[in-house]
Amino acid sequence: MSNDVMQKIVSLCKRRGFIFQSSEIYGGLKSCYDYGPLGVELKRNIADDWWRTMVYEREDVVGIDASIMMHSDVWKASGHLGGFNDPLVDCKNCKERFRADKAPTAPPGEEIVYFKNGKSGSDKIKGEVGQCGYVCPNCGGSDLSDERQFNMMFRTQMGPVDAMSEAIEKIAGNALTPEEIRTHLNNAIQPSAVYLRPETAQAMFAQFLNVQQSQSMKVPFGIAQIGKSFRNEIITEHFIFRSCEFEQMECEFFCEPGTEGEWMEHWKNERMAWYKKFANAKDKFRLRAHDDDELAHYSNACFDVEYEYPWGWDEVEGIASRTDYDLKKHAEHSGAKLSYFDQQKEDPATGKMGWRYVPYVIEPAAGLTRAVLIFLCDAYTEETTEDAEGKSKTRTLLKLHPRLAPYKAAILPLVKKDGQPEKALEIVKAFRKAGINISYDDKQSIGKRYAKHDEIGTPYCITVDKESLEDNHVTIRDRDTATQERIPIENAIKVVQERLNAGL
Ligand code: GAP
Protein backbone atom coordinates (compact mmCIF):
# COMPACT_ATOMS: atom_id res chain seq x y z
CA MET A 1 0.00 0.00 0.00
CA SER A 2 1.43 3.38 -0.92
CA ASN A 3 0.93 6.94 0.27
CA ASP A 4 -1.32 7.30 -2.75
CA VAL A 5 -3.69 4.92 -0.95
CA MET A 6 -3.47 7.13 2.12
CA GLN A 7 -4.73 10.04 -0.03
CA LYS A 8 -7.58 7.86 -1.26
CA ILE A 9 -8.54 6.97 2.32
CA VAL A 10 -8.48 10.63 3.38
CA SER A 11 -10.65 11.52 0.39
CA LEU A 12 -13.12 8.67 1.07
CA CYS A 13 -13.33 9.78 4.71
CA LYS A 14 -14.40 13.27 3.67
CA ARG A 15 -16.67 12.25 0.77
CA ARG A 16 -18.57 9.65 2.76
CA GLY A 17 -18.73 11.46 6.11
CA PHE A 18 -16.16 9.62 8.25
CA ILE A 19 -13.66 12.38 9.07
CA PHE A 20 -13.58 16.09 8.21
CA GLN A 21 -10.92 18.74 8.73
CA SER A 22 -11.88 20.77 11.80
CA SER A 23 -13.15 24.31 11.08
CA GLU A 24 -12.80 23.63 7.36
CA ILE A 25 -14.90 26.62 6.28
CA TYR A 26 -12.39 28.87 8.05
CA GLY A 27 -9.43 27.28 6.33
CA GLY A 28 -9.11 24.42 8.83
CA LEU A 29 -7.24 24.04 12.10
CA LYS A 30 -4.05 22.09 11.55
CA SER A 31 -4.13 18.53 12.89
CA CYS A 32 -7.63 18.83 14.34
CA TYR A 33 -10.33 16.58 12.95
CA ASP A 34 -14.08 16.14 13.33
CA TYR A 35 -15.63 12.70 13.15
CA GLY A 36 -18.67 12.79 10.89
CA PRO A 37 -21.83 10.64 11.08
CA LEU A 38 -20.02 7.46 9.95
CA GLY A 39 -16.69 8.16 11.66
CA VAL A 40 -18.34 8.62 15.04
CA GLU A 41 -19.97 5.19 14.67
CA LEU A 42 -16.70 3.51 13.64
CA LYS A 43 -14.79 5.13 16.52
CA ARG A 44 -17.54 4.26 19.01
CA ASN A 45 -17.67 0.64 17.79
CA ILE A 46 -13.91 0.28 18.31
CA ALA A 47 -14.11 1.88 21.77
CA ASP A 48 -17.13 -0.28 22.73
CA ASP A 49 -15.34 -3.47 21.80
CA TRP A 50 -12.21 -2.42 23.70
CA TRP A 51 -14.40 -1.73 26.77
CA ARG A 52 -16.27 -5.01 26.34
CA THR A 53 -13.01 -6.98 26.13
CA MET A 54 -11.15 -5.08 28.84
CA VAL A 55 -13.94 -4.51 31.38
CA TYR A 56 -17.15 -6.52 30.78
CA GLU A 57 -15.44 -9.79 29.92
CA ARG A 58 -13.03 -9.68 32.88
CA GLU A 59 -13.48 -10.03 36.61
CA ASP A 60 -10.32 -8.11 37.39
CA VAL A 61 -10.70 -4.78 35.52
CA VAL A 62 -13.06 -1.89 36.32
CA GLY A 63 -13.51 1.38 34.47
CA ILE A 64 -13.39 5.07 35.32
CA ASP A 65 -14.06 8.30 33.45
CA ALA A 66 -11.86 11.00 34.96
CA SER A 67 -11.80 14.73 34.35
CA ILE A 68 -9.51 16.08 31.65
CA MET A 69 -8.16 18.80 33.94
CA MET A 70 -6.47 17.62 37.11
CA HIS A 71 -4.57 19.25 39.99
CA SER A 72 -1.28 20.65 38.65
CA ASP A 73 0.64 18.63 41.24
CA VAL A 74 -0.44 15.46 39.39
CA TRP A 75 1.73 16.57 36.49
CA LYS A 76 4.62 17.51 38.76
CA ALA A 77 4.51 14.04 40.33
CA SER A 78 4.20 12.26 36.98
CA GLY A 79 7.15 14.19 35.57
CA HIS A 80 5.09 15.78 32.78
CA LEU A 81 5.65 19.33 34.05
CA GLY A 82 9.39 18.88 34.29
CA GLY A 83 10.13 16.29 31.67
CA PHE A 84 7.39 16.09 29.04
CA ASN A 85 9.48 18.06 26.64
CA ASP A 86 10.49 17.75 23.03
CA PRO A 87 13.78 19.19 21.78
CA LEU A 88 12.73 21.98 19.41
CA VAL A 89 14.97 23.47 16.71
CA ASP A 90 14.45 26.31 14.20
CA CYS A 91 15.99 26.24 10.74
CA LYS A 92 17.41 29.69 10.06
CA ASN A 93 17.38 29.03 6.31
CA CYS A 94 13.78 27.97 5.59
CA LYS A 95 12.20 28.81 9.00
CA GLU A 96 10.99 25.24 9.53
CA ARG A 97 10.48 24.36 13.22
CA PHE A 98 11.16 20.71 13.93
CA ARG A 99 11.96 18.07 16.54
CA ALA A 100 15.68 17.36 16.88
CA ASP A 101 15.09 13.69 17.72
CA LYS A 102 13.11 13.14 14.50
CA ALA A 103 15.41 15.07 12.14
CA PRO A 104 17.45 13.33 9.38
CA THR A 105 20.88 12.51 10.75
CA ALA A 106 24.16 13.44 9.04
CA PRO A 107 27.79 13.05 10.15
CA PRO A 108 29.07 16.13 12.05
CA GLY A 109 31.50 18.10 9.91
CA GLU A 110 30.17 16.77 6.59
CA GLU A 111 29.92 19.38 3.84
CA ILE A 112 26.41 19.73 2.38
CA VAL A 113 24.68 21.83 -0.27
CA TYR A 114 21.10 23.09 -0.02
CA PHE A 115 18.79 25.71 -1.55
CA LYS A 116 18.55 29.23 -0.13
CA ASN A 117 15.26 29.70 1.80
CA GLY A 118 14.48 26.07 1.01
CA LYS A 119 13.13 26.97 -2.45
CA SER A 120 14.30 24.56 -5.15
CA GLY A 121 15.78 26.45 -8.05
CA SER A 122 17.08 29.32 -5.90
CA ASP A 123 20.78 29.89 -5.10
CA LYS A 124 22.68 27.03 -3.56
CA ILE A 125 24.36 27.36 -0.17
CA LYS A 126 27.28 25.33 1.10
CA GLY A 127 27.19 24.33 4.76
CA GLU A 128 28.69 21.99 7.29
CA VAL A 129 26.72 19.65 9.56
CA GLY A 130 27.09 20.81 13.17
CA GLN A 131 27.96 18.75 16.24
CA CYS A 132 24.22 18.01 16.66
CA GLY A 133 24.53 15.46 13.83
CA TYR A 134 21.31 16.31 11.99
CA VAL A 135 19.97 18.65 9.30
CA CYS A 136 16.67 20.41 8.66
CA PRO A 137 13.99 17.90 7.55
CA ASN A 138 12.54 20.49 5.15
CA CYS A 139 15.47 22.07 3.27
CA GLY A 140 18.33 19.78 4.35
CA GLY A 141 20.14 22.84 5.69
CA SER A 142 22.69 23.01 8.48
CA ASP A 143 22.09 26.61 9.67
CA LEU A 144 20.09 25.69 12.76
CA SER A 145 19.24 27.20 16.14
CA ASP A 146 20.26 25.51 19.38
CA GLU A 147 17.84 22.93 20.74
CA ARG A 148 15.42 24.19 23.35
CA GLN A 149 12.95 22.25 25.42
CA PHE A 150 9.29 22.70 24.61
CA ASN A 151 6.64 21.42 27.02
CA MET A 152 3.95 19.54 25.18
CA MET A 153 1.12 20.13 27.66
CA PHE A 154 -1.60 22.66 26.81
CA ARG A 155 -1.82 25.16 29.65
CA THR A 156 -4.89 27.21 30.58
CA GLN A 157 -6.12 29.15 33.62
CA MET A 158 -8.85 28.13 36.06
CA GLY A 159 -10.91 30.59 38.10
CA PRO A 160 -11.83 34.27 37.78
CA VAL A 161 -8.24 35.43 37.45
CA ASP A 162 -6.74 37.61 34.79
CA ALA A 163 -3.13 36.49 35.10
CA MET A 164 -2.02 38.68 32.19
CA SER A 165 -3.35 41.93 33.72
CA GLU A 166 -1.71 41.00 37.01
CA ALA A 167 1.60 40.44 35.29
CA ILE A 168 1.32 43.63 33.19
CA GLU A 169 0.74 45.69 36.34
CA LYS A 170 3.96 44.34 37.83
CA ILE A 171 5.97 44.78 34.64
CA ALA A 172 4.67 48.05 33.15
CA GLY A 173 6.99 51.00 33.46
CA ASN A 174 9.84 48.99 34.95
CA ALA A 175 13.12 48.45 33.19
CA LEU A 176 13.35 44.68 33.59
CA THR A 177 15.58 42.01 32.12
CA PRO A 178 13.93 39.25 30.05
CA GLU A 179 14.58 36.86 32.97
CA GLU A 180 12.77 39.19 35.39
CA ILE A 181 9.83 39.55 33.02
CA ARG A 182 9.68 35.75 32.70
CA THR A 183 9.66 35.38 36.50
CA HIS A 184 6.79 37.92 36.86
CA LEU A 185 4.80 36.17 34.17
CA ASN A 186 5.33 32.75 35.71
CA ASN A 187 4.43 34.01 39.18
CA ALA A 188 1.18 35.42 37.81
CA ILE A 189 0.27 32.39 35.71
CA GLN A 190 1.34 29.42 37.85
CA PRO A 191 -1.10 29.71 40.81
CA SER A 192 -4.17 29.31 38.59
CA ALA A 193 -2.56 27.21 35.83
CA VAL A 194 -4.23 23.95 34.87
CA TYR A 195 -3.31 21.59 32.06
CA LEU A 196 -5.24 19.50 29.58
CA ARG A 197 -4.16 15.94 30.32
CA PRO A 198 -1.52 14.59 27.95
CA GLU A 199 -2.52 10.99 28.78
CA THR A 200 -5.46 9.34 30.51
CA ALA A 201 -3.15 7.18 32.64
CA GLN A 202 -2.43 9.49 35.56
CA ALA A 203 -6.03 9.55 36.81
CA MET A 204 -5.85 5.76 37.27
CA PHE A 205 -2.85 6.20 39.57
CA ALA A 206 -4.33 9.19 41.38
CA GLN A 207 -7.60 7.27 41.97
CA PHE A 208 -5.93 3.95 42.82
CA LEU A 209 -7.08 3.96 46.48
CA ASN A 210 -10.63 5.17 45.81
CA VAL A 211 -11.20 2.51 43.16
CA GLN A 212 -9.52 -0.30 45.12
CA GLN A 213 -11.36 0.46 48.35
CA SER A 214 -14.80 1.35 46.93
CA GLN A 215 -14.88 -1.79 44.78
CA SER A 216 -13.00 -4.05 47.24
CA MET A 217 -10.59 -4.94 44.46
CA LYS A 218 -7.87 -7.46 45.21
CA VAL A 219 -4.48 -7.19 43.51
CA PRO A 220 -4.02 -8.18 40.71
CA PHE A 221 -6.60 -5.82 39.23
CA GLY A 222 -6.79 -3.11 36.59
CA ILE A 223 -8.41 0.27 36.01
CA ALA A 224 -9.42 1.10 32.44
CA GLN A 225 -10.32 4.40 30.84
CA ILE A 226 -11.16 5.79 27.40
CA GLY A 227 -10.92 9.50 26.78
CA LYS A 228 -9.41 12.53 25.14
CA SER A 229 -5.78 13.50 25.61
CA PHE A 230 -3.98 16.57 24.34
CA ARG A 231 -0.37 17.11 23.31
CA ASN A 232 1.03 20.19 21.67
CA GLU A 233 2.87 18.08 19.09
CA ILE A 234 5.52 19.92 17.09
CA ILE A 235 5.07 17.50 14.24
CA THR A 236 1.56 16.35 13.42
CA GLU A 237 1.48 13.79 10.66
CA HIS A 238 -0.33 11.18 8.61
CA PHE A 239 -3.91 12.42 8.95
CA ILE A 240 -5.22 11.30 12.37
CA PHE A 241 -2.08 9.28 13.23
CA ARG A 242 -0.45 12.07 15.23
CA SER A 243 -2.63 14.99 16.20
CA CYS A 244 -2.77 17.46 19.08
CA GLU A 245 -6.17 16.24 20.29
CA PHE A 246 -6.69 12.49 20.26
CA GLU A 247 -8.30 9.68 22.20
CA GLN A 248 -6.66 6.95 24.22
CA MET A 249 -7.78 3.60 25.61
CA GLU A 250 -5.54 2.82 28.56
CA CYS A 251 -5.46 0.28 31.36
CA GLU A 252 -3.25 0.36 34.44
CA PHE A 253 -2.99 -3.21 35.68
CA PHE A 254 -1.71 -3.44 39.28
CA CYS A 255 0.09 -6.62 40.27
CA GLU A 256 2.31 -8.05 42.97
CA PRO A 257 6.02 -7.17 42.63
CA GLY A 258 7.79 -10.06 40.92
CA THR A 259 4.72 -11.08 38.87
CA GLU A 260 5.04 -8.29 36.31
CA GLY A 261 6.83 -10.58 33.81
CA GLU A 262 3.92 -13.02 33.58
CA TRP A 263 1.36 -10.21 33.39
CA MET A 264 3.38 -8.59 30.60
CA GLU A 265 3.12 -11.88 28.66
CA HIS A 266 -0.62 -11.99 29.37
CA TRP A 267 -1.23 -8.46 28.11
CA LYS A 268 0.98 -8.86 25.03
CA ASN A 269 -1.11 -11.87 23.99
CA GLU A 270 -4.43 -10.25 24.85
CA ARG A 271 -3.76 -7.04 23.00
CA MET A 272 -2.36 -8.66 19.86
CA ALA A 273 -5.38 -11.00 19.76
CA TRP A 274 -7.72 -8.01 20.04
CA TYR A 275 -6.32 -6.28 16.95
CA LYS A 276 -6.05 -9.48 14.94
CA LYS A 277 -9.63 -10.59 15.52
CA PHE A 278 -10.81 -7.61 13.49
CA ALA A 279 -8.02 -7.51 10.92
CA ASN A 280 -8.07 -8.79 7.36
CA ALA A 281 -4.26 -8.70 7.11
CA LYS A 282 -3.19 -10.17 10.44
CA ASP A 283 0.47 -10.24 9.39
CA LYS A 284 0.47 -6.43 9.41
CA PHE A 285 0.55 -6.43 13.21
CA ARG A 286 3.69 -7.16 15.19
CA LEU A 287 5.17 -6.67 18.65
CA ARG A 288 8.46 -4.81 18.94
CA ALA A 289 10.48 -4.94 22.14
CA HIS A 290 12.05 -1.63 23.19
CA ASP A 291 15.84 -1.63 23.29
CA ASP A 292 17.39 -0.82 26.68
CA ASP A 293 18.25 2.71 25.54
CA GLU A 294 14.60 3.34 24.55
CA LEU A 295 13.22 2.36 27.95
CA ALA A 296 12.10 5.08 30.38
CA HIS A 297 14.29 5.01 33.51
CA TYR A 298 11.44 3.57 35.62
CA SER A 299 10.43 0.90 33.14
CA ASN A 300 11.85 -2.63 33.12
CA ALA A 301 10.26 -3.70 29.81
CA CYS A 302 8.17 -2.21 27.04
CA PHE A 303 6.65 -3.56 23.84
CA ASP A 304 5.00 -1.62 21.04
CA VAL A 305 2.15 -3.08 19.07
CA GLU A 306 3.06 -1.94 15.56
CA TYR A 307 1.05 -1.87 12.36
CA GLU A 308 2.37 -1.67 8.82
CA TYR A 309 0.79 1.65 7.78
CA PRO A 310 1.02 2.87 4.17
CA TRP A 311 4.26 4.67 5.17
CA GLY A 312 5.74 1.68 7.04
CA TRP A 313 5.75 0.06 10.49
CA ASP A 314 4.68 2.41 13.29
CA GLU A 315 3.12 2.30 16.75
CA VAL A 316 -0.53 1.88 17.67
CA GLU A 317 -0.10 0.81 21.30
CA GLY A 318 2.59 0.65 23.96
CA ILE A 319 2.56 -2.07 26.62
CA ALA A 320 4.87 -0.90 29.39
CA SER A 321 6.04 -2.46 32.61
CA ARG A 322 6.16 0.67 34.78
CA THR A 323 7.27 -0.96 38.07
CA ASP A 324 5.99 0.86 41.19
CA TYR A 325 7.24 4.21 39.92
CA ASP A 326 3.94 6.05 39.42
CA LEU A 327 2.25 5.05 42.67
CA LYS A 328 5.42 5.87 44.61
CA LYS A 329 5.75 9.27 42.93
CA HIS A 330 2.11 10.17 43.64
CA ALA A 331 2.50 8.96 47.24
CA GLU A 332 5.60 11.11 47.63
CA HIS A 333 3.96 14.26 46.20
CA SER A 334 0.48 13.88 47.73
CA GLY A 335 1.29 12.28 51.08
CA ALA A 336 -1.37 9.57 50.43
CA LYS A 337 -0.51 5.98 51.32
CA LEU A 338 -0.76 4.40 47.88
CA SER A 339 -0.06 0.80 48.83
CA TYR A 340 -1.91 -2.48 49.20
CA PHE A 341 -2.13 -4.84 52.15
CA ASP A 342 -2.45 -8.54 51.42
CA GLN A 343 -3.40 -10.44 54.60
CA GLN A 344 -2.92 -13.82 52.97
CA LYS A 345 0.66 -13.23 51.86
CA GLU A 346 3.86 -13.59 53.80
CA ASP A 347 5.98 -10.45 53.91
CA PRO A 348 9.24 -11.48 52.18
CA ALA A 349 11.20 -9.06 54.40
CA THR A 350 9.94 -10.32 57.79
CA GLY A 351 8.61 -13.81 56.99
CA LYS A 352 5.38 -12.88 58.86
CA MET A 353 1.84 -13.18 57.46
CA GLY A 354 0.48 -9.95 55.96
CA TRP A 355 2.39 -8.02 53.32
CA ARG A 356 2.05 -4.32 52.56
CA TYR A 357 3.53 -3.39 49.22
CA VAL A 358 3.30 -0.85 46.42
CA PRO A 359 1.87 -2.71 43.40
CA TYR A 360 3.79 -2.95 40.15
CA VAL A 361 2.01 -1.87 36.97
CA ILE A 362 1.63 -3.22 33.45
CA GLU A 363 0.11 -0.58 31.18
CA PRO A 364 -1.47 -1.44 27.82
CA ALA A 365 -1.90 2.07 26.34
CA ALA A 366 -3.62 2.26 22.95
CA GLY A 367 -4.64 5.15 20.73
CA LEU A 368 -8.34 5.03 19.85
CA THR A 369 -8.05 7.55 17.04
CA ARG A 370 -4.97 5.69 15.77
CA ALA A 371 -6.96 2.43 15.86
CA VAL A 372 -9.59 4.13 13.66
CA LEU A 373 -6.86 4.82 11.08
CA ILE A 374 -5.54 1.27 11.29
CA PHE A 375 -8.90 -0.36 10.72
CA LEU A 376 -9.58 2.03 7.82
CA CYS A 377 -6.21 1.12 6.24
CA ASP A 378 -6.82 -2.60 6.84
CA ALA A 379 -10.32 -2.43 5.34
CA TYR A 380 -9.59 -0.27 2.30
CA THR A 381 -9.76 -2.48 -0.79
CA GLU A 382 -9.88 -1.86 -4.52
CA GLU A 383 -11.07 -4.75 -6.66
CA THR A 384 -10.71 -4.72 -10.40
CA THR A 385 -13.07 -6.95 -12.35
CA GLU A 386 -14.21 -7.19 -15.98
CA ASP A 387 -17.79 -6.55 -17.03
CA ALA A 388 -19.64 -8.56 -19.69
CA GLU A 389 -18.01 -6.50 -22.48
CA GLY A 390 -14.51 -7.13 -21.12
CA LYS A 391 -14.12 -3.59 -19.77
CA SER A 392 -12.31 -3.44 -16.48
CA LYS A 393 -14.01 -1.68 -13.59
CA THR A 394 -12.85 -0.97 -10.10
CA ARG A 395 -14.93 -1.53 -7.00
CA THR A 396 -13.85 0.24 -3.82
CA LEU A 397 -14.89 -1.34 -0.58
CA LEU A 398 -14.17 -1.11 3.13
CA LYS A 399 -13.85 -4.64 4.41
CA LEU A 400 -14.57 -3.63 7.99
CA HIS A 401 -15.44 -6.34 10.46
CA PRO A 402 -19.27 -6.09 10.82
CA ARG A 403 -18.80 -5.30 14.52
CA LEU A 404 -16.88 -2.15 13.54
CA ALA A 405 -18.92 -1.17 10.48
CA PRO A 406 -21.00 2.01 10.97
CA TYR A 407 -24.12 0.36 9.53
CA LYS A 408 -24.66 -3.37 9.95
CA ALA A 409 -27.03 -3.53 6.96
CA ALA A 410 -28.72 -1.30 4.41
CA ILE A 411 -32.40 -1.85 3.70
CA LEU A 412 -33.18 -0.88 0.11
CA PRO A 413 -36.49 -0.86 -1.75
CA LEU A 414 -35.65 -1.69 -5.39
CA VAL A 415 -37.99 1.07 -6.56
CA LYS A 416 -39.61 3.92 -4.66
CA LYS A 417 -43.19 2.81 -5.35
CA ASP A 418 -45.63 -0.12 -5.45
CA GLY A 419 -45.55 -0.66 -1.68
CA GLN A 420 -41.84 -1.53 -1.67
CA PRO A 421 -40.74 1.40 0.59
CA GLU A 422 -43.49 0.48 3.08
CA LYS A 423 -42.36 -3.16 3.15
CA ALA A 424 -38.72 -2.08 3.54
CA LEU A 425 -39.65 0.25 6.41
CA GLU A 426 -41.29 -2.67 8.24
CA ILE A 427 -37.93 -4.46 8.10
CA VAL A 428 -36.17 -1.27 9.23
CA LYS A 429 -38.46 -1.14 12.27
CA ALA A 430 -37.70 -4.75 13.20
CA PHE A 431 -33.92 -4.16 12.93
CA ARG A 432 -34.13 -1.02 15.04
CA LYS A 433 -36.18 -2.89 17.67
CA ALA A 434 -33.40 -5.49 17.77
CA GLY A 435 -30.91 -2.67 18.49
CA ILE A 436 -29.06 -2.99 15.16
CA ASN A 437 -27.88 0.20 13.48
CA ILE A 438 -29.01 0.06 9.85
CA SER A 439 -29.45 2.50 6.99
CA TYR A 440 -32.68 2.89 5.03
CA ASP A 441 -31.75 4.05 1.57
CA ASP A 442 -34.12 4.69 -1.34
CA LYS A 443 -32.10 7.26 -3.30
CA GLN A 444 -30.35 6.62 -6.63
CA SER A 445 -30.17 3.44 -8.72
CA ILE A 446 -29.68 0.12 -6.96
CA GLY A 447 -26.16 -0.18 -8.47
CA LYS A 448 -25.13 3.18 -7.04
CA ARG A 449 -26.58 2.28 -3.67
CA TYR A 450 -24.61 -1.01 -3.63
CA ALA A 451 -21.43 0.91 -4.55
CA LYS A 452 -21.99 3.46 -1.79
CA HIS A 453 -22.56 0.81 0.87
CA ASP A 454 -19.49 -1.14 -0.30
CA GLU A 455 -17.48 2.02 0.11
CA ILE A 456 -18.69 2.73 3.65
CA GLY A 457 -18.29 -0.88 4.76
CA THR A 458 -21.94 -1.96 5.19
CA PRO A 459 -21.65 -5.78 5.36
CA TYR A 460 -25.09 -6.50 3.89
CA CYS A 461 -27.54 -4.86 1.51
CA ILE A 462 -31.07 -6.22 1.90
CA THR A 463 -33.25 -5.44 -1.10
CA VAL A 464 -37.03 -5.48 -1.18
CA ASP A 465 -38.49 -6.06 -4.66
CA LYS A 466 -41.84 -6.80 -6.28
CA GLU A 467 -41.75 -10.48 -5.29
CA SER A 468 -40.98 -9.60 -1.66
CA LEU A 469 -44.53 -8.32 -1.30
CA GLU A 470 -45.83 -11.73 -2.38
CA ASP A 471 -43.33 -14.27 -0.98
CA ASN A 472 -41.94 -12.35 2.04
CA HIS A 473 -38.37 -13.00 0.82
CA VAL A 474 -35.61 -10.43 0.28
CA THR A 475 -32.31 -10.47 -1.61
CA ILE A 476 -29.35 -10.23 0.71
CA ARG A 477 -26.09 -9.13 -0.90
CA ASP A 478 -22.74 -9.77 0.75
CA ARG A 479 -20.34 -6.78 0.63
CA ASP A 480 -17.14 -8.78 0.28
CA THR A 481 -18.19 -11.37 -2.30
CA ALA A 482 -20.99 -9.36 -3.98
CA THR A 483 -22.97 -12.63 -4.06
CA GLN A 484 -26.73 -12.43 -3.65
CA GLU A 485 -29.05 -14.84 -1.94
CA ARG A 486 -32.80 -15.00 -1.47
CA ILE A 487 -33.83 -15.42 2.17
CA PRO A 488 -37.10 -15.20 4.14
CA ILE A 489 -37.54 -11.76 5.71
CA GLU A 490 -37.92 -13.38 9.12
CA ASN A 491 -34.33 -14.72 8.87
CA ALA A 492 -32.74 -11.39 7.94
CA ILE A 493 -31.98 -10.20 11.48
CA LYS A 494 -30.47 -13.58 12.42
CA VAL A 495 -28.17 -13.62 9.36
CA VAL A 496 -26.87 -10.13 10.13
CA GLN A 497 -26.54 -10.82 13.87
CA GLU A 498 -24.51 -14.00 13.30
CA ARG A 499 -21.99 -12.14 11.21
CA LEU A 500 -21.58 -9.47 13.91
CA ASN A 501 -20.09 -12.11 16.16
CA ALA A 502 -17.95 -13.83 13.51
CA GLY A 503 -14.51 -14.67 14.89
CA LEU A 504 -15.08 -12.92 18.24
N1 GAP B 1 0.29 6.41 29.33
C1 GAP B 1 1.25 6.03 28.36
C2 GAP B 1 1.13 6.76 27.11
O1 GAP B 1 0.37 7.70 26.98
P1 GAP B 1 2.09 6.89 24.70
O2 GAP B 1 2.90 5.88 23.94
O3 GAP B 1 2.58 8.26 24.78
O4 GAP B 1 1.91 6.24 26.14
C3 GAP B 1 -0.14 5.70 24.02
O5 GAP B 1 0.62 6.90 24.12
C4 GAP B 1 -0.82 5.66 22.68
O6 GAP B 1 -1.58 6.86 22.49
C5 GAP B 1 0.13 5.60 21.49
O7 GAP B 1 0.54 4.28 21.22
C6 GAP B 1 -0.73 6.16 20.38
O8 GAP B 1 -1.58 5.16 19.86
C7 GAP B 1 -1.59 7.19 21.10
N2 GAP B 1 -1.03 8.54 20.89
C8 GAP B 1 -0.02 9.14 21.57
N3 GAP B 1 0.20 10.37 21.08
C9 GAP B 1 -0.67 10.58 20.08
C10 GAP B 1 -0.95 11.65 19.19
N4 GAP B 1 -0.29 12.81 19.25
N5 GAP B 1 -1.93 11.50 18.26
C11 GAP B 1 -2.64 10.35 18.19
N6 GAP B 1 -2.44 9.30 19.01
C12 GAP B 1 -1.47 9.39 19.95
Boltz pocket constraint, residues with backbone or C-beta under 6 A from the ligand:
constraints:
  - pocket:
      binder: B
      contacts: [[A, 198], [A, 199], [A, 200], [A, 201], [A, 231], [A, 233], [A, 240], [A, 241], [A, 242], [A, 243], [A, 244], [A, 245], [A, 246], [A, 247], [A, 248], [A, 250], [A, 315], [A, 316], [A, 317], [A, 318], [A, 363], [A, 365], [A, 366], [A, 367], [A, 368], [A, 369], [A, 370]]
      max_distance: 6.0
